[in-house]
Amino acid sequence: MDDFTRKFNVAEDRDEQVRHVLSNVYDALREKGYDPVNQIVGYILSEDPTYITNHNGARSLICKIDRDELLQVLVKHYLDI
C-alpha cells in the first residue's frame, strides 16, 4: 500500500462553468415543478441522468460535468474556500 495522499485539482475557470451549469439545471428543474436540490442530490448519488429534466437541455448540460468535479466545486463553495 502506498503511503502518500493523492491530489485532485479542478481548474479555477472550471468552477465558474460548473456554477453556470448547476444554475441552469436548478432553474429548469424548478420550472418543471421539481425540488431541484433533491433531484440534483439524486443525480450525484446515483449518476442516473433521469433525475434531471430534459427541459432547456438541463440533462445534457449536467452530463458534461464529471461528478467528481461537481462535488469538489460544491464542497469548496459550501466551505467558502
Backbone bond lengths (Angstrom), bond angles and torsions (degrees), N, CA, C in turn:
res aa  C-N    CA-C-N  psi(-1)  N-CA   C-N-CA  omega(-1)  CA-C   N-CA-C  phi
1 M - - - 1.447 - - 1.528 108.75 -
2 D 1.309 116.26 135.44 1.462 121.38 178.85 1.521 110.52 -71.90
3 D 1.325 115.41 146.67 1.454 120.28 -178.68 1.532 110.58 -109.71
4 F 1.324 116.03 45.76 1.452 119.55 178.41 1.527 109.11 -138.78
5 T 1.303 115.11 162.24 1.457 121.44 179.37 1.518 108.89 -103.90
6 R 1.308 116.11 128.38 1.457 120.73 177.98 1.523 109.47 -77.55
7 K 1.322 116.70 148.77 1.459 121.62 177.56 1.520 109.69 -106.65
8 F 1.307 114.40 143.76 1.459 121.23 176.27 1.519 106.98 -127.32
9 N 1.321 117.16 124.14 1.463 121.09 -178.27 1.515 111.11 -129.34
10 V 1.322 115.08 142.41 1.457 122.09 173.49 1.516 106.35 -118.98
11 A 1.308 117.11 134.62 1.460 121.06 -179.94 1.527 109.94 -60.74
12 E 1.336 115.28 143.81 1.467 120.79 -178.01 1.520 112.56 -58.48
13 D 1.338 118.07 -39.13 1.456 119.62 -179.83 1.523 111.11 -66.17
14 R 1.299 115.93 -24.59 1.465 120.20 177.77 1.525 110.32 -68.73
15 D 1.327 117.72 -31.19 1.472 121.10 176.83 1.522 110.69 -54.72
16 E 1.307 116.43 -45.18 1.469 120.80 -177.94 1.524 110.89 -67.47
17 Q 1.310 117.24 -36.99 1.465 120.79 177.21 1.530 110.21 -64.66
18 V 1.314 116.54 -43.15 1.463 120.89 178.99 1.524 109.59 -64.34
19 R 1.305 117.22 -42.64 1.474 121.25 178.90 1.529 110.49 -60.04
20 H 1.326 115.92 -42.64 1.466 121.17 179.77 1.532 110.71 -63.30
21 V 1.320 116.90 -45.64 1.462 120.85 179.41 1.525 110.51 -63.16
22 L 1.320 116.98 -46.84 1.473 119.87 -179.94 1.524 111.68 -60.70
23 S 1.306 116.61 -39.60 1.460 120.75 179.21 1.529 110.73 -63.81
24 N 1.320 116.85 -43.51 1.463 120.41 179.15 1.525 111.70 -67.20
25 V 1.318 116.59 -40.75 1.461 120.93 178.27 1.530 109.84 -64.55
26 Y 1.317 116.27 -44.58 1.465 121.47 178.45 1.532 110.38 -56.64
27 D 1.334 116.03 -48.55 1.468 120.59 -179.23 1.525 112.01 -62.18
28 A 1.331 116.93 -42.15 1.466 120.92 -179.98 1.529 110.85 -63.97
29 L 1.326 116.94 -42.56 1.460 120.52 178.63 1.532 111.24 -64.06
30 R 1.306 115.62 -43.01 1.472 120.02 179.39 1.527 110.82 -63.38
31 E 1.343 117.08 -43.29 1.470 121.77 179.30 1.526 111.48 -59.76
32 K 1.324 117.21 -32.96 1.465 120.93 -179.62 1.527 112.49 -87.49
33 G 1.344 117.87 -0.54 1.457 121.25 174.95 1.520 115.31 90.93
34 Y 1.319 117.03 11.91 1.465 120.75 178.11 1.525 110.13 -89.68
35 D 1.331 116.12 161.37 1.456 121.38 170.86 1.531 105.76 -84.37
36 P 1.343 117.40 104.24 1.464 120.23 -173.09 1.525 114.47 -57.88
37 V 1.312 117.39 -39.59 1.465 120.04 -178.26 1.525 110.05 -64.25
38 N 1.327 117.49 -47.77 1.465 120.37 179.89 1.524 111.39 -61.44
39 Q 1.314 117.54 -41.13 1.459 120.97 -178.35 1.523 111.21 -67.69
40 I 1.328 116.79 -42.01 1.470 120.27 179.53 1.529 110.48 -66.44
41 V 1.320 117.12 -40.89 1.471 120.52 176.84 1.527 109.82 -62.51
42 G 1.316 117.58 -42.82 1.462 120.96 177.34 1.518 111.05 -58.34
43 Y 1.320 116.85 -42.32 1.457 120.82 177.91 1.529 111.42 -64.29
44 I 1.324 116.38 -46.32 1.464 120.18 -178.36 1.526 111.07 -61.48
45 L 1.320 117.35 -43.87 1.463 120.48 -177.56 1.523 112.87 -70.04
46 S 1.325 116.85 -35.62 1.463 119.80 -173.17 1.526 114.05 -105.53
47 E 1.315 116.73 -20.54 1.468 124.25 -171.76 1.533 110.71 58.93
48 D 1.316 115.66 26.18 1.465 122.24 176.59 1.525 108.38 -93.19
49 P 1.326 118.18 109.70 1.464 120.52 -175.09 1.523 114.41 -66.34
50 T 1.332 117.83 -12.29 1.462 118.27 179.83 1.525 112.84 -71.39
51 Y 1.327 117.56 -8.20 1.467 119.76 172.08 1.534 111.04 -70.71
52 I 1.325 116.87 -16.80 1.458 122.30 -176.58 1.525 108.85 -109.28
53 T 1.312 116.18 132.19 1.456 121.58 179.93 1.529 111.57 -67.06
54 N 1.333 115.67 154.97 1.461 121.29 173.47 1.529 111.03 -80.69
55 H 1.325 116.73 -12.45 1.463 122.30 -177.30 1.534 110.33 -52.60
56 N 1.315 116.12 130.51 1.475 123.63 -179.88 1.532 113.28 56.42
57 G 1.322 117.36 25.78 1.455 121.26 177.10 1.515 114.54 71.50
58 A 1.347 116.86 19.42 1.464 121.24 -174.78 1.525 112.24 -61.07
59 R 1.325 117.34 -40.65 1.465 119.41 -177.75 1.523 111.50 -64.87
60 S 1.306 116.81 -43.70 1.474 118.52 -179.84 1.528 110.66 -68.52
61 L 1.327 117.46 -32.06 1.465 120.53 177.41 1.523 111.36 -63.29
62 I 1.323 116.32 -50.76 1.467 119.08 -174.56 1.526 111.06 -69.18
63 C 1.324 117.15 -27.33 1.469 119.94 178.93 1.523 112.06 -71.73
64 K 1.323 118.27 -13.71 1.461 121.89 178.11 1.527 112.13 -80.20
65 I 1.338 116.00 -10.22 1.468 120.62 -178.14 1.518 109.06 -108.81
66 D 1.308 116.11 129.10 1.450 121.82 176.17 1.527 109.04 -66.44
67 R 1.319 117.37 139.65 1.471 120.16 -179.44 1.514 112.35 -59.53
68 D 1.329 118.43 -35.29 1.464 120.77 178.01 1.524 110.66 -61.02
69 E 1.327 116.36 -43.25 1.466 120.16 178.17 1.520 110.58 -63.62
70 L 1.314 115.51 -44.37 1.454 121.05 -179.67 1.522 111.32 -59.01
71 L 1.315 116.57 -46.87 1.462 120.61 179.32 1.523 111.96 -65.13
72 Q 1.330 116.73 -40.17 1.458 119.00 179.91 1.530 111.18 -63.08
73 V 1.308 116.91 -44.13 1.465 120.49 179.69 1.523 110.25 -64.48
74 L 1.323 117.39 -42.52 1.466 120.24 179.49 1.529 111.64 -62.21
75 V 1.327 117.05 -44.05 1.463 120.09 179.84 1.524 110.50 -65.47
76 K 1.331 117.13 -44.40 1.472 120.36 179.05 1.525 111.41 -57.55
77 H 1.304 116.17 -45.19 1.460 118.84 -177.29 1.527 111.87 -75.26
78 Y 1.308 117.42 -31.44 1.458 120.27 176.29 1.528 110.37 -64.20
79 L 1.324 115.68 -41.02 1.467 120.90 -179.13 1.529 112.32 -87.02
80 D 1.328 117.35 -2.38 1.473 121.98 -178.22 1.525 112.55 54.01
81 I 1.328 115.81 50.16 1.474 119.39 178.26 1.512 110.37 -117.39
